[in-house]
Amino acid sequence: MNSKNSILLVDPDFDPAAATDCILLLKITADSFSYAIIDSNTKQLQAVYDHQECRDVPAELSLRLKTDSYLAISFKEVKASVYTENAIAIPSELFSDQTLNDYAKFFPVVQSNNLYTQSVDSFGFKSIFTLSDVMDETISSSLSNCRIFDHSAPVLTMASGKTASTLQLDFTACSFNAVYTAGGKLIFQKYFETENAEEFNYYLLFIINQLKISTADTAIFISGIIHLDDAHYNCIAKYFKTINFNEAPALETNNKILDDMPAHYYSSLLAIDLCE
C-alpha cells in the first residue's frame, strides 16, 4: 500500500484502448473498495486496484470511477459485491416475487428504493437487499449493466462445497466478514467492523461461544488483509489448530501480476467472477 492506502497493479502489456472483451469485478466494503479487470478471452488478469481505510467509500469510489482511465473501458460484463446494512436471507422454498415489498419492511435502515435479489443456490436461499441512496447512484451513473451482489456473496462462494466444519474469515484493514458452515450448510454469516486486534478477538470469541464451535474440529480459511503471525492471525491461532490461507478459487485466470503479492489478498475480489 502507498501513503494513501491504495495500490494499483497493471500488466505491462495491457492496452485499455484495445480492450474489447474485459470483465470488471468490483468489491465494495464498509471501509474499502477494490477492482479487478480480466480479459474474458485470454483469462488474463490485467489490472487490480485496492484502496483500504476509506473514510468515505461512496465519495472516494465516485471520484475513482470518474478519474481512473482503466474504468473508462467499455466492459463486456460488470459484477459488483457491495456492502449493505439491509440484507435478508429467505429460504428458496419460501421465496416469492409477489411478496418482495413485504420482506423490505424488515430492513433496519432506510435506503434506496431499488430492491435487489440474488440466488445462493449452494446454501438454499435467496438474498434480498438494498443499497444506500448515494451508493446506488454512484454505481448506476458510472457502470452500465452492472450485476450487483451483496457483500457476503463472494465469501459464500468460497465457502460452498465444503462438507467439514469451516469458518471463513475475509479481512479488510478495518473489518472482516465471517461465514460458518457445517455439514455443507450455512450456519452463520455476519460482517463486523473492528478498530484493532483486541476488538477482533472479542468478536471471534463471541462467534465461537454463541455458535458452540468446536475449535479442535473446525478448519479456518482466511483471506484478505491478514498475514502470517500478525496480530489478527495470532488471535485466531490461540483457538484454532488448522488455519488455511484461502487462495483465489479456480478461475483458470492467469494472475501473474499478483506474483509478488500474498495469494490470499484478493481471493474474495476474484471470487466475484463465480457469483451468479
C-alpha positions in Angstrom: 0.0 0.0 0.0 1.2 3.5 -0.7 0.8 6.5 1.6 -2.8 6.8 0.6 -3.6 3.2 1.5 -4.0 2.2 -2.2 -2.3 0.1 -4.7 -2.6 -0.4 -8.5 -1.1 -3.4 -10.3 -1.2 -3.5 -14.1 0.0 -5.9 -16.6 2.7 -4.0 -18.6 1.2 -5.4 -21.9 -2.3 -4.2 -21.1 -3.7 -1.7 -23.6 -7.0 -0.3 -22.4 -7.6 1.3 -25.8 -7.6 -2.1 -27.4 -9.5 -3.9 -24.7 -12.9 -5.0 -26.1 -13.8 -8.1 -24.1 -12.9 -7.3 -20.5 -14.8 -8.1 -17.3 -14.8 -5.7 -14.3 -15.1 -7.1 -10.8 -15.7 -4.6 -8.1 -15.7 -5.3 -4.3 -17.1 -2.5 -2.1 -17.0 -2.9 1.7 -17.8 -0.5 4.5 -14.2 0.8 4.6 -12.6 -0.1 1.3 -13.1 -0.8 -2.4 -11.1 -2.8 -5.0 -11.4 -3.8 -8.6 -10.0 -6.4 -11.0 -10.1 -6.3 -14.8 -9.9 -9.7 -16.6 -9.7 -10.3 -20.3 -12.5 -12.8 -20.9 -10.8 -14.3 -24.0 -7.3 -14.9 -22.6 -8.4 -15.2 -18.9 -5.5 -12.8 -18.2 -5.8 -10.6 -15.0 -5.0 -7.2 -16.5 -5.3 -4.9 -13.5 -6.0 -4.8 -9.8 -6.7 -1.8 -7.7 -7.2 -1.7 -3.9 -8.0 1.2 -1.6 -8.1 0.4 2.1 -9.2 2.5 5.1 -11.5 4.8 3.2 -13.2 7.5 5.3 -16.0 8.0 2.8 -16.3 5.0 0.5 -19.1 6.3 -1.8 -17.2 9.7 -2.4 -13.8 8.1 -3.0 -15.3 5.4 -5.2 -17.2 8.0 -7.2 -14.0 10.0 -7.7 -12.2 6.9 -8.8 -14.9 6.0 -11.3 -14.6 9.4 -12.9 -10.8 9.7 -13.0 -9.4 6.2 -13.5 -8.7 5.6 -17.1 -8.9 1.9 -16.7 -12.5 2.2 -15.6 -13.4 4.1 -18.7 -13.3 0.9 -20.7 -16.5 -0.4 -22.3 -16.7 -3.6 -20.3 -18.2 -6.8 -21.6 -19.5 -7.6 -18.1 -19.5 -5.8 -14.7 -20.1 -7.5 -11.4 -20.1 -5.8 -8.0 -20.2 -7.1 -4.5 -21.5 -4.2 -2.3 -21.7 -3.7 1.4 -25.2 -3.1 2.8 -26.8 -2.8 6.1 -30.0 -4.1 4.6 -29.9 -7.8 3.6 -32.4 -10.6 4.4 -31.9 -14.3 3.6 -35.2 -16.1 2.6 -35.2 -19.9 2.1 -35.7 -20.6 -1.5 -38.9 -22.7 -0.9 -40.5 -19.7 0.8 -39.4 -17.0 -1.6 -42.0 -15.3 -3.8 -41.5 -12.4 -6.2 -45.0 -11.3 -5.2 -44.0 -10.5 -1.6 -40.8 -8.7 -2.2 -42.1 -5.4 -0.8 -43.3 -7.3 2.3 -39.8 -8.5 3.0 -38.5 -5.0 2.6 -40.4 -3.9 5.7 -37.9 -5.8 7.9 -34.9 -3.8 6.7 -33.2 -2.0 9.7 -32.4 1.3 7.9 -34.0 3.4 5.2 -32.0 3.2 2.0 -32.6 3.3 -1.8 -36.0 2.1 -3.1 -34.2 -0.2 -5.6 -34.6 -3.8 -4.3 -32.0 -6.4 -5.4 -32.2 -10.2 -5.2 -29.6 -12.9 -5.6 -29.9 -16.6 -5.5 -27.5 -18.5 -3.2 -28.3 -22.0 -4.6 -25.4 -23.7 -2.8 -27.0 -22.9 0.5 -30.7 -22.9 -0.5 -31.7 -19.3 0.0 -32.2 -16.0 -1.8 -30.8 -12.7 -0.5 -32.9 -9.6 -0.7 -31.1 -6.3 -0.2 -30.9 -2.6 -0.8 -28.0 -0.1 -1.1 -27.7 3.4 0.3 -29.0 6.1 -2.0 -25.6 7.5 -2.6 -24.0 4.1 -3.4 -26.9 3.2 -5.7 -26.5 6.5 -7.6 -22.7 6.2 -7.7 -22.8 2.7 -9.3 -25.8 3.3 -11.7 -24.4 6.6 -13.0 -21.0 5.2 -13.8 -21.3 1.5 -14.6 -24.0 0.4 -17.1 -25.4 -3.1 -16.9 -23.7 -3.8 -13.5 -24.8 -7.0 -11.8 -25.0 -6.3 -8.1 -24.5 -8.8 -5.3 -24.4 -8.2 -1.5 -21.1 -8.2 0.4 -21.4 -11.8 1.5 -21.7 -13.3 -2.0 -18.0 -13.9 -2.8 -17.3 -15.3 0.7 -20.3 -17.6 0.4 -19.0 -18.7 -3.0 -15.6 -19.6 -1.5 -17.4 -21.5 1.4 -19.6 -23.6 -0.8 -18.8 -27.2 -1.5 -17.1 -27.8 1.9 -18.7 -30.5 4.0 -16.5 -30.2 7.0 -17.0 -27.6 9.8 -15.4 -24.5 8.5 -15.1 -20.8 9.5 -14.3 -18.4 6.6 -12.8 -15.0 7.6 -12.3 -12.4 4.9 -10.5 -9.3 6.1 -10.1 -5.7 5.1 -7.8 -3.4 7.1 -10.7 -2.4 9.5 -13.4 -5.1 9.1 -14.0 -8.8 8.5 -16.7 -11.0 7.0 -17.4 -14.3 8.9 -19.1 -17.3 7.4 -19.5 -20.5 9.4 -20.7 -23.7 7.7 -21.1 -27.3 9.0 -22.1 -30.4 7.0 -22.4 -28.3 3.9 -25.0 -26.0 5.5 -24.7 -22.3 6.2 -25.0 -21.7 9.9 -23.9 -18.1 10.4 -22.8 -15.1 8.3 -22.1 -11.6 9.6 -20.0 -8.5 8.7 -18.0 -6.9 11.6 -16.2 -3.6 11.7 -13.2 -3.6 14.1 -10.6 -1.0 15.2 -7.9 -3.3 16.3 -6.9 -6.9 17.1 -8.3 -6.8 20.6 -11.8 -5.9 19.2 -11.4 -8.7 16.6 -10.5 -11.1 19.4 -13.7 -10.2 21.2 -15.9 -10.8 18.2 -14.1 -14.1 17.4 -14.7 -15.4 20.9 -18.3 -14.2 20.6 -18.7 -16.3 17.4 -17.1 -19.3 18.9 -19.2 -19.2 22.1 -22.5 -18.3 20.6 -22.3 -21.0 17.9 -20.7 -23.5 20.2 -17.9 -24.1 17.6 -15.5 -26.9 18.3 -12.2 -25.2 17.7 -10.4 -28.6 17.5 -12.6 -29.8 14.7 -13.2 -26.7 12.7 -10.9 -25.5 9.9 -10.3 -21.8 9.4 -9.9 -20.3 6.0 -8.6 -16.7 5.9 -8.3 -14.2 3.1 -7.8 -10.5 2.5 -5.6 -8.2 4.5 -4.1 -10.6 7.0 -0.6 -12.0 7.3 1.1 -15.0 9.0 1.9 -14.1 12.6 0.3 -10.6 12.5 -2.0 -9.6 15.4 -5.2 -10.9 13.9 -3.6 -14.2 12.8 -2.2 -14.8 16.3 -5.7 -14.2 17.7 -7.0 -17.0 15.5 -4.1 -19.3 16.4 -4.9 -19.1 20.1 -8.1 -21.0 19.4 -7.8 -23.0 16.2 -5.3 -25.6 15.2 -5.9 -25.6 11.4 -5.6 -22.3 9.7 -5.6 -22.1 5.9 -4.9 -19.1 3.6 -7.8 -19.1 1.2 -6.4 -18.5 -2.2 -8.4 -17.4 -5.2 -10.8 -20.1 -6.4 -10.1 -22.0 -9.6 -11.0 -19.4 -12.2 -8.5 -20.5 -14.9 -7.2 -17.0 -14.7 -3.6 -16.0 -15.3 -2.7 -14.0 -12.3 0.9 -13.2 -12.9 0.6 -9.5 -11.9 -0.1 -10.9 -8.4 3.1 -13.0 -8.3 4.7 -10.6 -5.7 1.6 -10.3 -3.6 0.2 -12.8 -1.0 -2.0 -15.2 -2.9 -4.9 -14.8 -0.5 -5.1 -10.9 -0.6 -7.6 -10.7 -3.5 -9.4 -14.1 -3.2 -12.8 -12.7 -2.5 -12.4 -10.0 -5.1 -11.7 -12.6 -7.8 -14.4 -14.9 -6.4 -17.0 -12.4 -7.6 -16.4 -13.8 -11.1 -18.1 -17.0 -9.8 -21.2 -15.3 -8.4 -24.3 -15.9 -10.4 
